[in-house]
């Protein structure tokens, strides 16, 4: 990381649906030209200027033009900043050059990626380079999978305090959620489904809970893919994002040195849930650049229970809650605040991290203060 860089953070993709929300959070909470030095970037100067004016930002707000496929423009952009926050997806189409450039230059990178096959490709290709350069690469810095990573961290801290040791078994149970998809997320899901069908490696990563822990394979995990009854919460069903979240939770455990144990068991399910929906049954889907309205985002919420079960069967319970749409209203704030926390965390070495493993309790504190996330003890 270049301490003399012009900016602390550049928001790349600021003219897109989610990027605008990230920029809006920076503008509302930190202003322009204040303590946090940030800029907006994208492939169209005119669209960036439009977003700047919509945010009510001053005319001299820095706007950086860069195309995801132009390596020279990407290199020029990252030279100006300590960290890049990118919402330009699907990342498997538009993120690879940026990750490579950041890893080589020692510049931090953060995104909202939900594409595990691509994440694994980036780990394999760039982790050694990032460790050498000092770049901290953080994927999945939104509701999926940051909330679940930190929810497990929180319940494990409770287990350590109350039970005297980390819990070898944790269950995440989604008690309630309301929020709609964006066109960008739909495009990412479609791209991931196609990649899994056409690439044996990506299929193997998708199918394994340990697809993001190269060199480590833990025990067989609870499936979480069937409707059933959980004695602790009642009827449960599959959670559509569990295939990503569980991989990141296990990677987080690996990166921290397996504090939860090498035989750690973890799954995620929806309380009262039914079968996973088919795409064909979901009706008209939003196009890239589209997503929930402001009113829909503000009417959203999420409520997740984490149950830690000790070796002797005793339990601890914590929850993570928010009063806004998790996918966009909450994720945009989480991404922004994670970036600030990372820039401030000079002691985190280079490498490809999960945000929870890199920032742990300091990120929980920041999200509670600035992103509307509530971590609570319930046992």
N, C-alpha and C positions, 0 to 999 in steps of 0.2 A: 504494500500500500504506500502510495506517495503522499507523505504528510504535507507537502507543499502544493498539492493539487488545487486547482481553481475551485472545484466543488467537492462537497462531502458526498453527495448523491446525485446521480442523474436518473430520472424516471424515463425509461425507454419504452415507447408505445403509448405516450401520454395522450395521443389523439384517439386511441381506441376506447372501447366501453370501460374496461377495468382500469386501464391506465389513467383515464380521466378521474376516476374515483380516488386513485392513489394521489394524483396531483392535487385534487380537491382537499384531501386530508392534510397534505403538507401545507397548502396555502392557508387553510383555516386555522391549523394549530400552530404553525411556525412562521407564517408570513413569507415574504420574499426578501432576501438579502439580510436576514437576521442571523441568529446563532447557528441555525442549520443552513448551510449553503447548498442549495439544490437548483437543478435546472430540468427542463423538459426536453425530450428528444423523440424523434420519429422521422419517417421518410418524407414528410411533407411540411415544409416551413409554413405554408398557408394554413393547414389544418391545426398546427401547433399554435399559431397566432389566434385562431378562432377559439381554441380551448383557453388560452391565456386571457382573452377578453371575457369569456364566459365566467371565468373564476374571479374576475375583477382584479387581476394582477396588473402591476404597472407595465407600461409599454416596453421598458428596458429589461423585462424578465428574460433571462438567457434561454434561447431556443436553439437546439442543436439538431441539424439535419443529418440523418444516417440511415442507410438502407441495410437491412439484415444480410443481404447478399453481396454487399460491397465491403470487402475486408479492409480496404484503405480507409473508408469512412468510419468503420467500427474502430479501427486502431486510433484514428484521430480523436474519436469521441472518448474512448476510455483513458487516453492520456490526460484528459482534463479533470478526472474525478477519482475519488477514493473508492467509490462503490457504484455499481450499476444495478438498478432495480428494473427488471424487464417483465412486461406483460404481453410480449409479442409471441403469440402461439398460433397453431400448435408448435411446441418447442422443437419437436423432431423435424419440423420443416424450417424453422426460423431461428433456432437457438444455438445450433452447433458451432457456428463461426464465432459467436459472441462468447460462449464458454471457453473456446480455445484461445481467443484473444485475451480474455481476462486472466486465464490461468498462466499464460506466457508472460503477461505484463505485471503480474502481482497485484491486480485490481480485484476487489471483492465483487461477487456476483450473487444476486438473489432473484428468485422467481416464484411462481405459483404452480409449478409443473405437477401434473397428475398423470404423467406418462412413464411408468416404471421401466419399460424396456429402454427408452431413450436415456433415462437417468443412469441405468447400468452401463450403457455405452459410454457415457460421459465419465463415469467413475473409472472404467477400464482405460479410457484414452488419456485422461487428464489429471488423475489424482497425484501421480508422482510429480508432474510439472507444477501443480498448485502448491504442493508441499515445499518444493524447491524455491519457488518465486515468492511465497508468502500469501498468495491469493486464497481467500476464504470463499468457497463456492457453496452456496446454500440453496437447495431445491425445496419445493413444497412448503413455502412460508405462509400459507393461508389456512383456512379452516381445515382442509386436508393438505398436510397431515399435522400441522403445528399444534392444533388444539388437542389432538390425541396423544402426540408425543409428550406434551407438557402435562396433560391429564394423568398419564401414567407416571411421569416424574413426580407429580404432586402426591398421588396416592402412595407412591413408594416412599416418599419422605415421611408421610404419615405413618406408614407401616414401620419404618425404622424407629420413629419416635414412640409409637404405642406398642408395637409387637417386639421391638428389639432387633429386628432384621428386615431386610427387603422381602417382599412377598414373591414366592416363586410362581404365583398364578394371579393374573389380573384380567378382569372382564370389563370391557367398556359397553355400556348399554345406553343407546340413544333413546331418551324418554320423550323427546319432542323436538320438532324442527319444522320451520316454515321458510321457504325461499325458492326462487325460481332460477333456472339456468340462463347463462348467457350464450350467445351464438359462438363465441370463442371456445367455451367449454364443450359445447356440442361438437364442434369441429375437432377438438382434441380427442374426445372419446371416439369419434368415427375414425380418426387417423390411427389411434392405438389399436382399435379392433382390426383394422386392415393390416397393420404391421404384425400383429400377433398371428393372423392367419397366414401371412406370407413369409415369416421369419422364424425359424425354429428356435433361435437363441432368445428372441423376445417372448415367444410362447413359453419357454422354460422359465424365464424370469417371472412372467405373469403368474404362472402356476405355483411357484414356490414362495412360501412366507419368508424365505431367506434369499430371495432373488437380488437383494441389495447389500448382502454381506459376503462379498467374494472371499473365499478361503474359510468361511465358517458355515456349518450346517448344524442347526440345533435339532431338538426332538420334534416328532410329529406334533402338529398343533391342532387345537379344536377347530373343526371345519367352519362353523358359522354360516354354512350355506343352506341350512334346512330350517323349516318352521318347526318349532318345538316348544318345550316348557322349561324355563330356567327356575329352579326352586327359589332363587333369591329375588326374582322380579316378576315371574309369571310368564305368559306367552311371549315368545320372541321370534323374529324372522331375520333374514339376511339384510345386511347394510351394504348398499351398492359400492361405497368407497372403501370397504374393508380391505380389498385386495391391494390397495395402495398403502393405506394407513398402517396395516400390520407390518409391511416390509420396512417402512420408515421407523416404526417403534423398535423392531429388532436391530436395524442399523444403528439407531441411537444407543441401544444397549451395548452393541459392539464398540462403538466409538468411545464410549465412556469407560471401557474396560470391563464390561459385563457385570456391573454392580447388581443387576437383578438376577444374576446367575446364568450359567451356560445352558441350563435346562429350563429357562423361563418359558412359560406358556401364556399366550395372549390371544384374545379374539374380540370382535366387535359385532353387536347385533342390535336390532331395533326392537324396543319393547312394544308388544302387541302387533308386530309387523307381519306382513304376509310374504308372498313370493316376490322376487325381484321383477320389476316391470320390464316388458319388452319395448324396444324403441318404437315398434309399429303401433303400440297402444297409447303412446304419449301425446298424440295429436300434433298440430303444427309446431315445429321447433324453431327457435330464434336463429336468425342468420348472424354471421360474424358482424360485430359492431352493435348488435342488439342485446337487450337484457332486461331485467326487472326495472320497473319505474321507481322513482324516488319513493312514492307512496308504498309500493310493494316491498321495497327494501326495508323501509322503516316499520312495516307491519310484521316483518320476519322475526324469528327468534331461534334459539337452540338450547337444549338442556341435555347434558350427557352425564351419566353416573359412572364412576369408576370404582370397582370393587376389588380390593386387594385381599387375597386369601393366603394366610400364613401357612407354614408347614404343619402347624398343629390344628389347622382349621379355623382359627380365629380370623375375624374380618376387620378391615378398615374401609371406610367409604368417603370419597370426595366427589365433588361435581364441578363441571365447567359449564357456565351459562352465559348467554348474551342476548340482548334485546333488539337485535337487528338481523336482517337476512345474512345467514352465515357465508354463503358463497361469494358475495360481492360487497355488501355493506361492511361486514366484519373482515373479510379477507383482505380488502384493500387497506384497511387500517393496520391489520396485523403485519402485512408486508412492509408498509412504511415504517412502523415502529421497530420491526426486526432489523431493518437496514440501519436505523439510527443506533440501536443497541450494538450492532456489529461494528460500526465505525468507531464507537466509543470503547469497544473491547479490544484494546491493544494486545492483550495477553493471549488471545486465541491464535494458535499457529495456523499456517497455511494448510490447505487440504480441502477435500470435499466432505462437508459436514451436513448433518441435519441441524436445523436451527435449535432444537431442544438440547441436543448434546453440546453444541457450541456455547450456548448462552444460559441455559438452565434457569436457576432461580431469578437471576437478574432480568430475564425476559418476562417471566411471570409477573414480576413487580411492574415492569414497564407496561405490559398489556393491560393490567388492572388499572393503572393510572391514566393511560392515554387511549386505549382501544375498546373500552367497554366490556372487557372480558372479566368474569367473576369466578374465582377459584374458591371453593368452600369445603369445609369438613362437614360430613354428614353422619359419621358413625357416633 
